[in-house]
Amino acid sequence: MTELYTWLAGAGAVLIAIVGAWWSGHSKGKSVAESKATEDKAAASVAAAQAVTERQSTVVKEASNAEQKVANSSDADVDNELLGKYTRKS
C-alpha cells in the first residue's frame, strides 16, 4: 500500500511541476505581450503627434501663401480667380 502512495505522490509532484511550469511561462508571456503593446501604443502616439504637427505646419504655410498672393494681386485679378473657381456650372 505504501508503494501505491509513493507512486501517487510522485505523479502528483510531476503534475504540480508541469502546472507550475505552464503558469510561469504564461505569466512571462503575458508580461512580454503587455510591454510590447505599451511600446506599440507609444510609437503610434508619437507618429500621430508628428502627423498633426506636419499637417498644421502645411496649413499655416498654405494660408500664408494665399494671403501673400491676395495681397500682391490686384482686385480684378482676385475677382477673376474667385469667379473662375467658384462659378456654378449648370
Biotite code that builds the C-alpha atoms (Angstrom):
import biotite.structure as struc

atoms = struc.array([
    struc.Atom([0.000, 0.000, 0.000], chain_id="A", res_id=1, res_name="MET", atom_name="CA", element="C"),
    struc.Atom([2.846, 2.353, 0.769], chain_id="A", res_id=2, res_name="THR", atom_name="CA", element="C"),
    struc.Atom([4.210, 1.717, -2.720], chain_id="A", res_id=3, res_name="GLU", atom_name="CA", element="C"),
    struc.Atom([0.904, 2.911, -4.180], chain_id="A", res_id=4, res_name="LEU", atom_name="CA", element="C"),
    struc.Atom([1.062, 6.087, -2.107], chain_id="A", res_id=5, res_name="TYR", atom_name="CA", element="C"),
    struc.Atom([4.629, 6.644, -3.278], chain_id="A", res_id=6, res_name="THR", atom_name="CA", element="C"),
    struc.Atom([3.580, 6.340, -6.936], chain_id="A", res_id=7, res_name="TRP", atom_name="CA", element="C"),
    struc.Atom([0.619, 8.650, -6.406], chain_id="A", res_id=8, res_name="LEU", atom_name="CA", element="C"),
    struc.Atom([2.787, 11.195, -4.601], chain_id="A", res_id=9, res_name="ALA", atom_name="CA", element="C"),
    struc.Atom([5.337, 11.056, -7.440], chain_id="A", res_id=10, res_name="GLY", atom_name="CA", element="C"),
    struc.Atom([2.638, 11.501, -10.082], chain_id="A", res_id=11, res_name="ALA", atom_name="CA", element="C"),
    struc.Atom([1.165, 14.396, -8.087], chain_id="A", res_id=12, res_name="GLY", atom_name="CA", element="C"),
    struc.Atom([4.579, 16.029, -7.829], chain_id="A", res_id=13, res_name="ALA", atom_name="CA", element="C"),
    struc.Atom([5.118, 15.687, -11.597], chain_id="A", res_id=14, res_name="VAL", atom_name="CA", element="C"),
    struc.Atom([1.663, 17.122, -12.247], chain_id="A", res_id=15, res_name="LEU", atom_name="CA", element="C"),
    struc.Atom([2.331, 20.061, -9.909], chain_id="A", res_id=16, res_name="ILE", atom_name="CA", element="C"),
    struc.Atom([5.692, 20.686, -11.635], chain_id="A", res_id=17, res_name="ALA", atom_name="CA", element="C"),
    struc.Atom([4.010, 20.707, -15.073], chain_id="A", res_id=18, res_name="ILE", atom_name="CA", element="C"),
    struc.Atom([1.284, 23.098, -13.927], chain_id="A", res_id=19, res_name="VAL", atom_name="CA", element="C"),
    struc.Atom([3.899, 25.329, -12.271], chain_id="A", res_id=20, res_name="GLY", atom_name="CA", element="C"),
    struc.Atom([5.982, 25.454, -15.444], chain_id="A", res_id=21, res_name="ALA", atom_name="CA", element="C"),
    struc.Atom([2.912, 26.288, -17.532], chain_id="A", res_id=22, res_name="TRP", atom_name="CA", element="C"),
    struc.Atom([1.841, 29.023, -15.117], chain_id="A", res_id=23, res_name="TRP", atom_name="CA", element="C"),
    struc.Atom([5.340, 30.532, -15.085], chain_id="A", res_id=24, res_name="SER", atom_name="CA", element="C"),
    struc.Atom([5.528, 30.571, -18.890], chain_id="A", res_id=25, res_name="GLY", atom_name="CA", element="C"),
    struc.Atom([2.047, 32.025, -19.129], chain_id="A", res_id=26, res_name="HIS", atom_name="CA", element="C"),
    struc.Atom([2.940, 34.846, -16.742], chain_id="A", res_id=27, res_name="SER", atom_name="CA", element="C"),
    struc.Atom([6.174, 35.672, -18.576], chain_id="A", res_id=28, res_name="LYS", atom_name="CA", element="C"),
    struc.Atom([4.449, 35.601, -21.968], chain_id="A", res_id=29, res_name="GLY", atom_name="CA", element="C"),
    struc.Atom([1.722, 37.880, -20.697], chain_id="A", res_id=30, res_name="LYS", atom_name="CA", element="C"),
    struc.Atom([4.200, 40.433, -19.354], chain_id="A", res_id=31, res_name="SER", atom_name="CA", element="C"),
    struc.Atom([6.152, 40.379, -22.633], chain_id="A", res_id=32, res_name="VAL", atom_name="CA", element="C"),
    struc.Atom([2.955, 40.913, -24.636], chain_id="A", res_id=33, res_name="ALA", atom_name="CA", element="C"),
    struc.Atom([1.867, 43.759, -22.359], chain_id="A", res_id=34, res_name="GLU", atom_name="CA", element="C"),
    struc.Atom([5.223, 45.527, -22.679], chain_id="A", res_id=35, res_name="SER", atom_name="CA", element="C"),
    struc.Atom([5.147, 45.148, -26.482], chain_id="A", res_id=36, res_name="LYS", atom_name="CA", element="C"),
    struc.Atom([1.618, 46.539, -26.592], chain_id="A", res_id=37, res_name="ALA", atom_name="CA", element="C"),
    struc.Atom([2.709, 49.503, -24.477], chain_id="A", res_id=38, res_name="THR", atom_name="CA", element="C"),
    struc.Atom([5.646, 50.177, -26.813], chain_id="A", res_id=39, res_name="GLU", atom_name="CA", element="C"),
    struc.Atom([3.400, 49.935, -29.881], chain_id="A", res_id=40, res_name="ASP", atom_name="CA", element="C"),
    struc.Atom([0.893, 52.313, -28.318], chain_id="A", res_id=41, res_name="LYS", atom_name="CA", element="C"),
    struc.Atom([3.628, 54.834, -27.504], chain_id="A", res_id=42, res_name="ALA", atom_name="CA", element="C"),
    struc.Atom([5.024, 54.617, -31.042], chain_id="A", res_id=43, res_name="ALA", atom_name="CA", element="C"),
    struc.Atom([1.562, 55.151, -32.526], chain_id="A", res_id=44, res_name="ALA", atom_name="CA", element="C"),
    struc.Atom([1.023, 58.149, -30.262], chain_id="A", res_id=45, res_name="SER", atom_name="CA", element="C"),
    struc.Atom([4.311, 59.718, -31.352], chain_id="A", res_id=46, res_name="VAL", atom_name="CA", element="C"),
    struc.Atom([3.511, 59.093, -35.024], chain_id="A", res_id=47, res_name="ALA", atom_name="CA", element="C"),
    struc.Atom([0.072, 60.673, -34.630], chain_id="A", res_id=48, res_name="ALA", atom_name="CA", element="C"),
    struc.Atom([1.545, 63.731, -32.919], chain_id="A", res_id=49, res_name="ALA", atom_name="CA", element="C"),
    struc.Atom([4.104, 64.124, -35.717], chain_id="A", res_id=50, res_name="GLN", atom_name="CA", element="C"),
    struc.Atom([1.377, 63.843, -38.362], chain_id="A", res_id=51, res_name="ALA", atom_name="CA", element="C"),
    struc.Atom([-0.698, 66.512, -36.619], chain_id="A", res_id=52, res_name="VAL", atom_name="CA", element="C"),
    struc.Atom([2.286, 68.845, -36.355], chain_id="A", res_id=53, res_name="THR", atom_name="CA", element="C"),
    struc.Atom([3.166, 68.325, -40.014], chain_id="A", res_id=54, res_name="GLU", atom_name="CA", element="C"),
    struc.Atom([-0.415, 68.975, -41.113], chain_id="A", res_id=55, res_name="ARG", atom_name="CA", element="C"),
    struc.Atom([-0.630, 72.132, -39.007], chain_id="A", res_id=56, res_name="GLN", atom_name="CA", element="C"),
    struc.Atom([2.587, 73.497, -40.492], chain_id="A", res_id=57, res_name="SER", atom_name="CA", element="C"),
    struc.Atom([1.307, 72.719, -44.019], chain_id="A", res_id=58, res_name="THR", atom_name="CA", element="C"),
    struc.Atom([-1.959, 74.541, -43.347], chain_id="A", res_id=59, res_name="VAL", atom_name="CA", element="C"),
    struc.Atom([-0.138, 77.578, -41.955], chain_id="A", res_id=60, res_name="VAL", atom_name="CA", element="C"),
    struc.Atom([2.177, 77.704, -44.990], chain_id="A", res_id=61, res_name="LYS", atom_name="CA", element="C"),
    struc.Atom([-0.721, 77.423, -47.432], chain_id="A", res_id=62, res_name="GLU", atom_name="CA", element="C"),
    struc.Atom([-2.694, 80.135, -45.633], chain_id="A", res_id=63, res_name="ALA", atom_name="CA", element="C"),
    struc.Atom([0.344, 82.402, -45.625], chain_id="A", res_id=64, res_name="SER", atom_name="CA", element="C"),
    struc.Atom([0.899, 81.807, -49.343], chain_id="A", res_id=65, res_name="ASN", atom_name="CA", element="C"),
    struc.Atom([-2.760, 82.586, -50.097], chain_id="A", res_id=66, res_name="ALA", atom_name="CA", element="C"),
    struc.Atom([-2.652, 85.797, -48.058], chain_id="A", res_id=67, res_name="GLU", atom_name="CA", element="C"),
    struc.Atom([0.545, 86.877, -49.797], chain_id="A", res_id=68, res_name="GLN", atom_name="CA", element="C"),
    struc.Atom([-0.897, 86.094, -53.235], chain_id="A", res_id=69, res_name="LYS", atom_name="CA", element="C"),
    struc.Atom([-4.043, 88.116, -52.489], chain_id="A", res_id=70, res_name="VAL", atom_name="CA", element="C"),
    struc.Atom([-2.000, 90.995, -51.081], chain_id="A", res_id=71, res_name="ALA", atom_name="CA", element="C"),
    struc.Atom([0.198, 91.122, -54.191], chain_id="A", res_id=72, res_name="ASN", atom_name="CA", element="C"),
    struc.Atom([-2.680, 90.772, -56.697], chain_id="A", res_id=73, res_name="SER", atom_name="CA", element="C"),
    struc.Atom([-4.975, 93.500, -57.904], chain_id="A", res_id=74, res_name="SER", atom_name="CA", element="C"),
    struc.Atom([-8.655, 93.458, -57.000], chain_id="A", res_id=75, res_name="ASP", atom_name="CA", element="C"),
    struc.Atom([-9.590, 92.487, -60.560], chain_id="A", res_id=76, res_name="ALA", atom_name="CA", element="C"),
    struc.Atom([-7.196, 89.525, -60.529], chain_id="A", res_id=77, res_name="ASP", atom_name="CA", element="C"),
    struc.Atom([-8.645, 88.290, -57.237], chain_id="A", res_id=78, res_name="VAL", atom_name="CA", element="C"),
    struc.Atom([-12.198, 88.675, -58.549], chain_id="A", res_id=79, res_name="ASP", atom_name="CA", element="C"),
    struc.Atom([-11.367, 86.784, -61.747], chain_id="A", res_id=80, res_name="ASN", atom_name="CA", element="C"),
    struc.Atom([-9.702, 83.950, -59.858], chain_id="A", res_id=81, res_name="GLU", atom_name="CA", element="C"),
    struc.Atom([-12.616, 83.597, -57.448], chain_id="A", res_id=82, res_name="LEU", atom_name="CA", element="C"),
    struc.Atom([-15.137, 83.675, -60.290], chain_id="A", res_id=83, res_name="LEU", atom_name="CA", element="C"),
    struc.Atom([-13.152, 81.054, -62.162], chain_id="A", res_id=84, res_name="GLY", atom_name="CA", element="C"),
    struc.Atom([-13.034, 78.688, -59.181], chain_id="A", res_id=85, res_name="LYS", atom_name="CA", element="C"),
    struc.Atom([-16.440, 79.204, -57.620], chain_id="A", res_id=86, res_name="TYR", atom_name="CA", element="C"),
    struc.Atom([-18.853, 79.786, -60.508], chain_id="A", res_id=87, res_name="THR", atom_name="CA", element="C"),
    struc.Atom([-21.733, 77.345, -60.746], chain_id="A", res_id=88, res_name="ARG", atom_name="CA", element="C"),
    struc.Atom([-21.646, 75.222, -63.844], chain_id="A", res_id=89, res_name="LYS", atom_name="CA", element="C"),
    struc.Atom([-25.045, 74.030, -64.965], chain_id="A", res_id=90, res_name="SER", atom_name="CA", element="C"),
])
